[in-house]
Amino acid sequence: MCKGKITETITAKGLTTLDDVRAHTKASASCGSCTGLVEQLMTLTLGDRYNPAAVASMCGCTDLGHDDVRRLIKAKELKTIPAVMQELEWKTSCGCAKCRPALNYYLVCDWPDEYADDYQSRFINERVHANIQKDGTYSVVPRMWGGQTSAKELRAIADVVDRFEIPTVKVTGGQRIDMLGIRKEDLPAVWAELGKAGFVSGHAYAKGLRTVKTCVGSDWCRFGTQDSTGLGVRIEKFMWGSWTPAKVKMAVSGCPRNCAEATCKDVGVICVESGYEIHFAGAAGLDIKGTEVLGLVATEEEVLEHIVALVQMYREQGRYLERIYKWAKRIGYDEVRRQILEDADRRKAYYGRFVHSQKFAQVDPWSERVSGADKHEFRPMATISLEAAQ
C-alpha cells in the first residue's frame, strides 16, 4: 500500500495505534519489515497523538503485551494455553491466529520438560514441516551440517527427485538443497527416503535455527586461520531443533575475508589469528544491517558457550516473531554484552537452560511423521471427506 493511502486512512478513520493501521491497511501486518516506515508515517500524521512507547497488546484477545504475558507465565507457573487464557482473563475463549502461536512458543521455551507442543497452534509450514508454495505444493530442505554433503547424500537426493518427479531443485543461500513442487500427500514418503540416507529436517520452515553457513577455512583455504567448517558443524549439531521467537541464521567465516558472510547474520563468527570474533544482530533481508561485535574469545568451547547463551537469552526475552536484531536493539547492545560477555555466572546459567531444553527439542519431526504422527495432515481432503461420510 502506498504512503498516501496509509496516511489518508489514518486521518479518515482516526487510527492512533500501529495495530489499528495494520487492521485497516495491512501495512506492517505480514513480515513486519516495514513497521519502522509505518511508525514514521504515524508520527508525521498524528504528531503528539501517537505514542510509540505505549505498550501494544499481543492481539485483540488481551490488553497485555508480550513482555507482560511472558512474565506472568513464569510468575504464575502457567503451563497450558487454556490456563494462560483463563488466568490472564483472555477476551476470547480460544484465542486467535496471532496469540496462539505466540503462547505456544512461550510455553515451549519456559517449560520444555512439561509442556506438550500444540502443533495446531502453529502456522501451516510448521504444522507440516515443509514450506508451502504458491501452487499449494511444498518444498523440502534436508539439513546439511555446516553446508557439507557427500556423494551418498547427493545420490539419495537425486533418487528422491526422480522417484517423485520433483520439478525443481535449487541450491539455497544457506548452503542447502531445496526440492520444490512436492505434493503434500507425498511428504512422508519423501522424508522416509531421505531418512534412509541419514537426513533430518533442515527446519527451513521453522521459527528456530535454520542454517550455519561456513567457508572451507583452514582445511583448504590458504587464508583460513581456523577450522570454520568444523566449528560450524559443531554449532549446528549442538543447536538444531531449538525453537526461537523467529528464525535464526548463523555463519562461521575462516578469516576476516568473511566468505560465509557472517557479518549480516543473526549470529556470526569470524575466525582470526588470535581466536574467534563473535558477532550478533545482523540482517540481510528487507532490512539491511551489519552485525554488532559481542567480543573475542580464544577457543571453540568458549564460542559455543557464548553463542548458546546469547540465543537462550533471546529465546527467553524475545517477543514472538521478533528477529534477533530487533530484540537486541530494543534491549540495548551493551546489555547483551553485559549479560553474555561480562557476567560469566549468568552466561553459564543461560547455557545450562538451553542444554536442558535440547533434551526435549532434538527430535526429528520428519522421522516422527514417517512413523505416523499427525498422519491426517498428509491425506488429501477428498479421502478424509469420504472416510467421514462412510
C-alpha positions as CSV (number, residue, x, y, z in Angstrom):
1,M,0.0,0.0,0.0
2,C,1.3,3.5,-0.9
3,K,2.2,6.2,1.6
4,G,-0.8,8.4,0.6
5,K,-3.3,5.7,1.1
6,I,-2.0,4.9,4.6
7,T,-2.0,8.5,5.8
8,E,-5.4,9.0,4.3
9,T,-6.7,6.0,6.2
10,I,-5.1,7.1,9.4
11,T,-6.8,10.5,9.2
12,A,-10.2,9.3,7.9
13,K,-10.7,6.6,10.4
14,G,-8.9,8.3,13.4
15,L,-6.4,5.5,13.8
16,T,-3.9,6.0,16.7
17,T,-2.2,2.7,17.2
18,L,0.0,0.5,15.0
19,D,-2.4,-2.4,15.4
20,D,-5.2,-0.1,14.1
21,V,-3.2,0.7,11.0
22,R,-2.4,-2.9,10.4
23,A,-6.0,-3.9,10.7
24,H,-7.3,-1.3,8.3
25,T,-4.5,-1.2,5.7
26,K,-2.5,-4.4,6.2
27,A,0.7,-2.3,6.2
28,S,3.3,-4.0,8.5
29,A,0.9,-6.9,9.1
30,S,2.8,-9.7,7.4
31,C,6.6,-9.9,7.9
32,G,6.8,-6.6,9.8
33,S,9.8,-5.3,8.0
34,C,8.1,-2.0,7.1
35,T,7.0,-1.3,10.7
36,G,9.5,1.5,11.1
37,L,8.3,3.2,8.0
38,V,4.7,2.9,9.1
39,E,5.6,4.3,12.5
40,Q,7.2,7.3,10.8
41,L,4.1,7.9,8.8
42,M,2.0,7.8,12.0
43,T,4.3,10.3,13.7
44,L,4.1,12.7,10.8
45,T,0.3,12.3,10.5
46,L,-0.7,12.2,14.2
47,G,2.1,14.3,15.8
48,D,1.7,14.2,19.6
49,R,-1.3,11.9,19.5
50,Y,0.9,9.0,18.5
51,N,2.9,7.4,21.4
52,P,5.0,4.5,20.0
53,A,6.3,3.9,23.6
54,A,2.8,2.7,24.7
55,V,2.6,-1.0,25.3
56,A,0.9,-2.7,22.4
57,S,-1.3,-5.6,23.2
58,M,-0.5,-9.1,21.8
59,C,-3.7,-9.0,19.9
60,G,-7.4,-8.2,20.3
61,C,-7.8,-11.1,22.7
62,T,-6.0,-9.4,25.5
63,D,-4.8,-6.0,26.7
64,L,-1.5,-7.4,27.8
65,G,1.7,-7.0,25.8
66,H,4.1,-9.8,25.0
67,D,6.5,-8.9,27.8
68,D,3.8,-9.0,30.5
69,V,2.4,-12.3,29.2
70,R,5.9,-13.8,29.3
71,R,6.5,-12.5,32.9
72,L,3.1,-13.8,34.1
73,I,3.5,-17.2,32.6
74,K,6.7,-17.7,34.7
75,A,5.4,-15.9,37.8
76,K,2.1,-17.8,37.9
77,E,3.6,-21.0,36.6
78,L,1.1,-21.3,33.8
79,K,1.8,-24.4,31.8
80,T,-1.0,-24.7,29.2
81,I,-2.6,-22.4,26.7
82,P,-6.1,-22.7,28.4
83,A,-4.5,-21.9,31.8
84,V,-2.9,-18.8,30.4
85,M,-6.1,-17.6,28.8
86,Q,-8.1,-18.2,31.9
87,E,-5.7,-16.8,34.5
88,L,-4.9,-13.7,32.4
89,E,-8.5,-13.1,31.5
90,W,-8.4,-13.5,27.7
91,K,-11.4,-11.8,26.0
92,T,-11.9,-14.8,23.7
93,S,-12.4,-18.5,24.5
94,C,-9.8,-19.9,22.2
95,G,-7.6,-17.1,21.2
96,C,-6.7,-16.2,17.6
97,A,-4.0,-16.8,14.9
98,K,-1.8,-14.1,16.5
99,C,-1.8,-15.1,20.1
100,R,-2.0,-18.9,20.0
101,P,1.4,-19.3,18.1
102,A,3.0,-16.8,20.5
103,L,1.6,-18.6,23.6
104,N,2.6,-21.9,22.3
105,Y,6.2,-20.7,21.8
106,Y,6.4,-19.1,25.2
107,L,5.3,-22.3,26.9
108,V,7.7,-24.4,24.9
109,C,10.5,-22.2,25.9
110,D,9.6,-21.8,29.6
111,W,8.5,-25.4,30.4
112,P,10.5,-27.6,27.9
113,D,10.2,-30.7,30.1
114,E,6.5,-30.2,31.0
115,Y,4.6,-28.5,28.1
116,A,3.4,-30.6,25.2
117,D,3.8,-28.6,22.0
118,D,0.4,-27.8,20.5
119,Y,1.1,-28.2,16.8
120,Q,-2.4,-26.9,15.9
121,S,-1.3,-23.5,17.3
122,R,1.5,-23.3,14.7
123,F,1.4,-21.8,11.2
124,I,0.9,-24.2,8.2
125,N,4.6,-24.6,7.4
126,E,5.4,-25.6,11.0
127,R,2.4,-28.0,11.1
128,V,3.6,-30.0,8.1
129,H,7.3,-29.4,8.4
130,A,7.7,-28.1,4.9
131,N,7.3,-24.7,3.1
132,I,4.1,-24.2,1.2
133,Q,4.4,-22.8,-2.3
134,K,2.1,-20.5,-4.3
135,D,0.6,-23.5,-6.2
136,G,-0.2,-25.5,-3.0
137,T,2.8,-27.8,-3.3
138,Y,5.6,-27.9,-0.8
139,S,9.4,-27.6,-0.7
140,V,11.7,-29.8,1.3
141,V,15.1,-28.8,2.6
142,P,17.1,-31.6,4.4
143,R,19.7,-30.5,6.9
144,M,23.3,-30.4,5.6
145,W,25.6,-29.8,8.6
146,G,27.6,-26.7,8.1
147,G,26.8,-26.8,4.4
148,Q,28.7,-30.0,3.9
149,T,27.4,-33.0,1.9
150,S,28.6,-36.3,0.4
151,A,28.2,-38.4,-2.7
152,K,25.9,-40.7,-0.8
153,E,23.6,-37.8,0.2
154,L,23.6,-36.3,-3.2
155,R,22.7,-39.7,-4.8
156,A,19.8,-40.1,-2.3
157,I,18.5,-36.6,-3.2
158,A,18.8,-37.4,-6.9
159,D,16.9,-40.7,-6.4
160,V,14.1,-38.9,-4.5
161,V,13.8,-36.2,-7.2
162,D,13.5,-38.9,-9.9
163,R,11.1,-41.1,-8.0
164,F,8.7,-38.3,-7.0
165,E,9.2,-36.3,-10.2
166,I,10.1,-33.2,-8.3
167,P,10.2,-30.4,-10.9
168,T,12.7,-28.0,-9.3
169,V,15.9,-28.5,-7.4
170,K,17.6,-25.3,-6.1
171,V,20.7,-24.6,-4.1
172,T,19.8,-22.1,-1.3
173,G,21.8,-19.2,0.1
174,G,22.2,-21.2,3.3
175,Q,24.2,-23.9,1.5
176,R,21.4,-26.4,1.4
177,I,19.5,-28.2,-1.4
178,D,15.8,-27.3,-1.8
179,M,13.4,-29.6,-3.6
180,L,10.3,-27.7,-4.8
181,G,6.9,-28.8,-6.1
182,I,6.2,-31.8,-3.8
183,R,2.6,-32.8,-3.2
184,K,1.5,-32.7,0.4
185,E,0.5,-36.3,0.5
186,D,3.9,-37.3,-0.8
187,L,5.8,-35.6,2.0
188,P,6.1,-38.5,4.4
189,A,7.3,-40.8,1.6
190,V,9.9,-38.3,0.6
191,W,11.1,-37.9,4.1
192,A,11.2,-41.7,4.5
193,E,13.6,-42.0,1.6
194,L,15.7,-39.0,2.8
195,G,15.8,-40.6,6.2
196,K,17.4,-43.7,4.9
197,A,20.4,-41.6,3.8
198,G,20.7,-40.1,7.3
199,F,18.9,-36.8,6.6
200,V,16.9,-35.0,9.2
201,S,14.7,-31.9,8.8
202,G,16.5,-28.8,7.8
203,H,13.9,-26.7,9.6
204,A,13.7,-24.4,6.7
205,Y,10.1,-23.6,7.7
206,A,10.8,-23.0,11.4
207,K,11.0,-20.2,13.9
208,G,14.2,-21.8,15.0
209,L,17.8,-22.5,13.9
210,R,17.8,-22.6,10.1
211,T,21.4,-22.9,8.9
212,V,25.0,-22.4,9.9
213,K,26.8,-21.3,6.8
214,T,30.5,-21.9,6.6
215,C,33.5,-21.5,4.3
216,V,36.2,-24.1,3.9
217,G,38.5,-22.5,6.5
218,S,42.0,-23.7,7.4
219,D,41.4,-27.2,5.9
220,W,41.6,-25.9,2.4
221,C,41.9,-22.2,2.1
222,R,45.4,-20.6,2.1
223,F,43.9,-17.6,4.1
224,G,42.0,-19.7,6.7
225,T,43.0,-19.2,10.3
226,Q,40.7,-21.7,12.0
227,D,38.6,-24.8,11.1
228,S,35.5,-22.8,10.3
229,T,33.7,-25.7,8.7
230,G,34.3,-28.0,11.7
231,L,33.1,-25.3,14.1
232,G,30.0,-24.6,12.0
233,V,29.1,-28.3,12.0
234,R,29.7,-28.5,15.8
235,I,27.4,-25.4,16.4
236,E,24.7,-26.7,14.1
237,K,24.7,-30.3,15.6
238,F,24.6,-28.8,19.1
239,M,21.8,-26.3,18.5
240,W,19.5,-27.8,15.8
241,G,15.9,-28.4,16.8
242,S,15.6,-25.4,19.2
243,W,12.6,-23.2,18.8
244,T,13.2,-19.4,18.9
245,P,10.9,-16.3,18.7
246,A,11.8,-16.0,14.9
247,K,14.1,-17.7,12.5
248,V,17.8,-17.7,13.4
249,K,20.6,-17.9,10.8
250,M,24.3,-18.3,11.6
251,A,27.6,-18.4,9.8
252,V,31.3,-19.1,10.6
253,S,34.0,-17.5,8.4
254,G,37.5,-18.8,8.5
255,C,39.2,-15.4,8.2
256,P,38.3,-11.7,8.0
257,R,37.7,-12.0,4.3
258,N,34.3,-13.4,5.5
259,C,33.3,-15.7,2.7
260,A,30.5,-17.1,4.8
261,E,29.0,-13.6,5.2
262,A,28.9,-13.9,9.0
263,T,28.6,-10.1,9.5
264,C,25.0,-10.0,8.3
265,K,23.6,-13.0,10.2
266,D,21.7,-13.2,13.4
267,V,24.8,-14.7,15.0
268,G,28.2,-14.9,13.2
269,V,31.8,-15.9,13.9
270,I,34.9,-14.5,12.2
271,C,37.9,-16.6,12.8
272,V,41.1,-14.6,13.3
273,E,44.7,-15.5,14.2
274,S,44.1,-14.9,18.0
275,G,40.8,-16.8,18.2
276,Y,37.2,-16.1,17.3
277,E,35.3,-12.8,17.0
278,I,31.6,-13.3,17.8
279,H,29.0,-11.1,16.1
280,F,25.3,-10.7,16.5
281,A,22.2,-8.8,15.4
282,G,22.8,-8.6,11.7
283,A,20.1,-8.6,8.9
284,A,20.2,-9.1,5.2
285,G,16.6,-9.2,4.1
286,L,14.2,-6.3,3.6
287,D,16.2,-4.7,6.4
288,I,20.0,-4.5,5.8
289,K,22.2,-4.2,8.9
290,G,25.7,-5.2,9.8
291,T,26.3,-7.1,12.9
292,E,27.4,-5.8,16.3
293,V,30.6,-7.3,17.8
294,L,30.0,-9.2,21.0
295,G,33.6,-9.9,21.7
296,L,36.7,-12.1,21.1
297,V,37.2,-15.5,22.6
298,A,40.1,-17.9,22.4
299,T,38.6,-21.4,22.0
300,E,35.8,-23.3,20.2
301,E,34.4,-24.2,23.6
302,E,34.1,-20.5,24.5
303,V,32.5,-19.8,21.1
304,L,29.9,-22.4,21.8
305,E,29.1,-21.3,25.3
306,H,28.8,-17.6,24.3
307,I,26.6,-18.3,21.2
308,V,24.4,-20.7,23.0
309,A,23.9,-18.3,26.0
310,L,23.2,-15.4,23.6
311,V,20.5,-17.5,21.8
312,Q,19.0,-18.6,25.1
313,M,18.8,-15.0,26.3
314,Y,17.0,-14.2,23.1
315,R,14.7,-17.2,23.5
316,E,13.7,-16.1,27.0
317,Q,13.3,-12.3,26.3
318,G,12.4,-12.0,22.6
319,R,8.8,-11.3,21.5
320,Y,7.3,-13.8,19.2
321,L,8.2,-13.1,15.5
322,E,10.9,-10.5,16.7
323,R,14.2,-11.2,15.0
324,I,17.4,-11.0,17.0
325,Y,18.5,-7.7,15.5
326,K,15.2,-6.1,16.6
327,W,15.3,-7.6,20.1
328,A,18.9,-6.6,20.6
329,K,18.2,-3.0,19.6
330,R,15.2,-2.9,21.9
331,I,17.0,-4.1,25.0
332,G,20.4,-2.5,24.1
333,Y,23.5,-4.0,22.6
334,D,25.5,-3.1,25.7
335,E,23.0,-5.0,27.8
336,V,23.6,-8.1,25.7
337,R,27.3,-7.7,26.1
338,R,27.0,-7.2,29.9
339,Q,24.9,-10.4,30.4
340,I,26.8,-12.6,27.9
341,L,30.4,-11.4,27.7
342,E,30.9,-9.9,31.1
343,D,28.7,-11.9,33.5
344,A,30.1,-15.4,33.5
345,D,27.6,-16.8,36.0
346,R,24.6,-15.5,34.1
347,R,26.1,-16.8,30.8
348,K,26.6,-20.3,32.2
349,A,23.0,-20.2,33.5
350,Y,21.7,-19.4,30.1
351,Y,23.8,-22.1,28.6
352,G,22.6,-24.7,31.1
353,R,18.9,-23.9,30.4
354,F,19.5,-24.3,26.7
355,V,21.2,-27.6,27.1
356,H,18.4,-28.8,29.3
357,S,15.8,-27.8,26.7
358,Q,17.6,-29.6,23.9
359,K,17.0,-32.9,25.6
360,F,13.4,-32.5,24.5
361,A,13.9,-30.5,21.3
362,Q,16.3,-32.6,19.3
363,V,13.7,-34.9,17.9
364,D,13.5,-35.1,14.1
365,P,9.9,-34.2,13.1
366,W,10.3,-35.9,9.7
367,S,11.0,-39.2,11.3
368,E,8.0,-38.8,13.6
369,R,5.7,-38.1,10.7
370,V,7.1,-41.1,8.8
371,S,6.2,-43.2,11.8
372,G,2.6,-42.0,11.6
373,A,2.4,-38.8,13.8
374,D,-0.3,-36.4,12.6
375,K,-0.9,-38.6,9.5
376,H,-4.3,-36.9,8.9
377,E,-2.4,-33.7,7.9
378,F,-1.0,-35.5,4.8
379,R,-4.1,-37.2,3.4
380,P,-6.0,-35.5,0.6
381,M,-9.2,-33.7,1.7
382,A,-11.3,-35.9,-0.7
383,T,-10.1,-39.0,1.1
384,I,-10.8,-37.6,4.6
385,S,-14.3,-36.4,3.5
386,L,-15.1,-39.9,2.0
387,E,-14.0,-41.6,5.2
388,A,-16.1,-39.3,7.3
389,A,-19.2,-40.0,5.1
390,Q,-18.9,-43.7,5.5
